Amino acid sequence: MATNALTLETQLNTARETPLFYKVFALASAGMILDAADVYMASAINSTMIAQKFATIQQGSTFLSAGFLGLFIGSILAGYIGDFFGRKKSYQINLLLFGAFTLLAAFMPNITLLIICRFIAAIGLGAEIVTGYAVVNEFAPIKRRGHWSGMNAIVANAGAPIALLIATFAIPKFGWRSMFIIMGILALLLWLLRRHFPESPRWLLAKGRNEEAATIINELTSRGQYDEDEFTDKAEPTSHISFAHGLFIAIIAVSATLLCQYTFTSWVPTLLLNRGINIVSSIGFSAIMMIGAPIGAAIGAALVDRAGRKKVILSGFAGVAILGIAYAYETTTAGILINGFLLTVTLYILVATVVSVYNNELFETTHRFRGAGISNGISKLLNVLMPTAVAFLITQVSASFIFYGIAIMAIIAALIIGIWGPETDQKAIK
């Protein structure tokens, strides 16, 4: 039985991409678009609710915080459900929860009930980033695992501009409730499409359910396999590191990446205003800088399999530190724009490499979802606290210290990953 499992795992590691794999990738990426779009949707809804006196500023803050808290809880729960009851179950429950309560939120008569719906919906959505990246990671062949996980990040980051475009059209014409209806319906439609989503064969093998795994692997190998000689001789499990070791590296890597990314991209308009740039120009500058997001994700996806995980990650953190400090001293409009664009590109190289690829490769299949869930959850919890810290620095100290903080986080993460982080490039995952 063990030999059979090993044979099946080898087939899965070397399988060429098939229609089933493309289906898995498409359904996972579609969910990731919803995840990326939701943050911007909530921000647009919140500002409109406050302007229309449906909510006070304090209630609006609670609305946003409820979302982050729900994302934290959802990330942790998804890890345990996915590891103990299967990836498919986690994938189905989370999207149904998000879709149903997002749709229900559109009809809430007051802000208190709306906040409750938002919190429950966010619990469902919190599972999406955990399941989306990990599932693609588990279905992809070793040779192309970094590429497809990176491509997942590119598609996911398209959710932000899509959400902003929809909100720009829908909110003025149909009101802020229309955004909940649109997102809820899209999530429920995707939930229906995922009803026949295959279980992860890696998870089935880890649970000893080899016959079920074989059926799926047969379909995944219908187009043949990559020549094993094309793989490096490093095709050994990376899971020789302990769960605690992997979790420590994952928390540092993911938290540093998302804290730096969230702090910069979320506060750019405010920081530009702080430098005397008017509101119209600041929004335009922010939009130009955000073009760097898909570009950075694409660069990360292109490099991660070629150069190796650690080289890309360490170079990315070094780039963020240098550009972050340089941005603090920019005084010209052109310098602010160019440096901000390059910083955005570098941040999203890290998102595509750390969050979508490296984070999932640090853990064995038996506890991959828990590891990814905990690391993503902690990063979201830290992001709940970040706005308070940023607001304090802007009002009481200097906005420049925000970029010093970004640089310090990047340097610390680079040192820890460089010294203790394993290289996971093109290695088999248990």
Disulfide bonds with the S-S distance in Angstrom:
none
